[in-house]
């Protein structure tokens, strides 16, 4: 199935927002097929000073990665699959910093992220590298709110965790139908909406494979 889960880009301290957080759509898609979990990120531009830039290369760390004493992920990394590129007037967007900027990327969700919600990544921001050579490559964590998952493609508020949970409750009941109308109570005493919620809501302690009806 296809699910929506909120996510934010954090620095390696796992508290501060990364510059790349300004460029990410916080509604992250999670697709589950044949037991395989795939995350799909949607990016836009970001402003640095008075200039506008885009994310360039995007990598993810594979399962079994380690963390340095400073919180920096290390291990085997692979390039995320580019699903689509940033475009302007129907052509790939090109600026003074480069081209082939990814619009959507996909990559496997590692087992560690299913438990704690942290996805170790590495992003390259050409505009930052142009300002200060070497500063464009940044290790980051995509932090997924495991309690926010809902079935289908949904718009979830991420300004506050409480709003995310509230939005999740509102949208879960209509995950299959695409509407927010209440469904009739089933014979067993639970509504169709509650059934979806029971199967598709992630808990913070993890057990993602059991929680998601793939």
C-alpha positions in Angstrom: 0.0 0.0 0.0 0.9 3.7 -0.1 1.1 5.7 3.1 1.9 9.2 4.2 4.2 10.0 7.1 5.6 13.3 8.2 9.3 13.9 8.2 11.9 16.7 8.9 15.5 17.1 8.0 17.7 17.4 11.1 21.4 18.1 11.7 23.5 15.4 13.3 22.6 16.5 16.8 19.1 15.2 15.9 17.6 18.4 17.3 18.4 21.4 15.1 16.7 21.8 11.6 19.1 21.3 8.7 19.1 23.8 5.9 17.8 21.1 3.6 14.6 21.0 5.8 13.5 24.2 4.0 13.6 22.2 0.7 11.7 19.1 1.7 7.9 18.4 1.4 7.2 17.2 4.9 4.6 14.8 3.7 6.8 11.8 2.9 5.4 8.9 1.0 6.0 5.3 2.2 5.3 2.5 -0.3 5.1 -1.1 0.8 5.2 -3.9 -1.8 6.1 -7.6 -1.3 7.5 -6.7 2.1 9.8 -4.0 0.8 9.6 -0.5 2.2 10.4 2.5 0.0 10.5 6.2 1.0 9.7 8.9 -1.6 10.8 12.5 -0.9 9.6 15.6 -2.8 11.9 18.6 -2.9 11.6 22.3 -3.9 14.0 25.1 -3.9 15.6 26.8 -0.8 16.8 30.4 -0.3 20.3 31.2 0.9 20.6 34.9 1.6 19.1 36.5 -1.5 19.8 33.6 -3.9 17.7 30.6 -4.6 19.2 27.1 -4.9 18.3 23.4 -5.0 19.5 20.2 -3.5 21.9 18.3 -5.8 23.1 14.8 -5.0 21.2 12.8 -2.3 22.5 9.7 -0.7 21.2 7.3 2.0 23.1 5.1 4.3 22.5 1.4 4.2 21.5 -0.8 7.1 24.2 -1.5 9.6 25.6 2.1 9.5 27.5 3.4 12.5 27.5 6.8 14.2 30.6 8.8 15.3 30.9 10.4 18.7 29.6 13.6 17.1 26.5 11.9 15.8 27.7 11.8 12.1 26.5 8.6 10.3 29.2 6.5 8.6 29.1 3.4 6.6 28.0 2.3 3.1 26.0 5.0 1.3 24.2 4.8 -2.0 22.7 7.4 -4.3 18.9 7.8 -4.0 17.0 7.0 -7.2 15.9 10.1 -9.0 12.2 9.8 -9.9 11.9 13.3 -11.5 14.0 16.5 -11.9 13.3 20.2 -11.2 12.0 21.7 -14.4 11.4 25.2 -15.8 9.2 25.6 -19.0 9.2 21.9 -19.5 13.0 21.5 -19.5 15.5 20.6 -16.7 16.1 23.6 -14.6 19.7 25.0 -15.0 21.2 27.9 -13.0 24.7 29.2 -12.3 25.3 26.4 -9.7 24.4 23.5 -12.0 21.6 21.4 -13.3 19.9 17.9 -12.9 18.4 18.9 -9.6 16.2 16.1 -8.2 12.5 16.9 -7.7 11.5 13.4 -6.3 13.8 10.7 -5.1 13.2 7.2 -3.8 15.3 4.8 -1.7 14.8 1.8 0.6 13.7 2.3 4.2 16.4 0.7 6.3 15.4 -1.6 9.2 16.9 0.9 11.8 14.4 3.6 10.7 11.5 1.3 11.2 12.4 1.2 14.9 13.5 4.7 15.7 12.3 6.8 12.7 15.8 8.2 11.9 17.0 7.9 8.3 20.7 8.7 7.9 21.4 10.6 4.7 23.9 12.9 3.0 22.9 15.8 0.8 24.8 18.1 -1.4 23.7 21.8 -1.8 25.6 23.4 -4.8 24.7 26.9 -3.8 26.3 26.4 -0.3 29.4 24.8 -1.9 29.7 27.9 -4.2 29.7 30.2 -1.1 32.1 28.1 0.9 34.0 25.2 -0.8 33.3 21.9 1.0 30.4 23.2 3.0 27.9 21.9 0.4 28.1 18.3 1.5 26.1 17.8 4.7 25.2 14.7 6.8 21.6 14.8 7.9 18.9 12.7 9.4 15.4 12.5 8.0 13.3 12.1 11.2 10.1 10.4 10.5 7.2 10.8 13.0 6.1 7.2 13.4 2.9 8.2 15.0 1.7 10.3 12.1 1.3 7.6 9.4 -2.0 7.4 7.5 -3.0 5.4 4.5 -2.9 7.0 1.1 -1.5 10.3 0.0 -2.5 12.9 2.6 -1.6 16.4 3.6 -0.4 16.4 7.2 0.3 19.4 9.4 3.8 19.2 10.9 4.1 22.5 12.7 3.5 20.7 16.0 3.5 17.1 16.9 0.0 17.4 18.5 -1.3 18.8 15.2 0.2 15.8 13.4 -1.5 13.4 15.6 -4.8 15.2 15.3 -4.5 15.3 11.5 -3.7 11.6 11.5 -6.8 10.8 13.4 -9.0 12.9 11.1 -7.6 11.5 7.8 -7.1 7.8 8.8 -10.8 7.0 8.6 -11.0 8.1 5.0 -7.7 6.5 3.8 -9.3 4.2 1.3 -12.2 6.3 0.1 -10.4 9.6 -0.1 -13.1 11.5 1.8 -13.5 12.6 5.4 -17.0 11.2 5.9 -17.6 8.7 8.6 -18.3 5.1 7.6 -21.0 2.9 9.0 -20.1 0.8 12.0 -19.4 -2.8 11.1 -20.9 -5.9 12.7 -17.9 -6.4 15.0 -18.5 -3.0 16.6 -15.7 -1.0 14.9 -16.0 1.4 12.0 -14.1 1.0 8.8 -12.1 4.0 9.8 -11.1 2.4 13.1 -10.0 -0.7 11.2 -7.7 1.3 9.0 -6.3 3.1 12.0 -5.6 -0.2 13.8 -3.6 -1.6 10.9 -1.8 1.4 9.6 -0.8 3.5 12.7 2.8 3.2 13.6 3.9 3.2 17.2 7.0 4.9 18.5 8.5 1.7 19.8 8.6 0.4 16.3 7.1 -2.9 14.9 6.6 -1.3 11.6 6.3 -4.5 9.6 3.4 -5.6 11.8 1.7 -2.2 11.9 1.6 -1.6 8.1 -0.7 -3.8 6.1 1.5 -4.0 3.1 
